[in-house]
């Protein structure tokens, strides 16, 4: 048996044979992808807009009394 066929057979037997395992794999993969995508796009947005966001400039507009609230 070729290596590719063994890998495909193992993949089928491990993931696709049982519906519950397949669905769990799909949902876990979707959740992991969403978390990675959100983290990556937030980091890109923050780097592209550094110095122009409220979190970067609020120290210029807020006083000490407002920070304590």
Secondary structure, DSSP 8 states (H G I E B T S, - for coil): --HHHHHHHHHIIIIISSHHHHHHHHHHHHHHHHHHHHHHHHHHHHHHTTTSSHHHHHHHH--HHHHH-
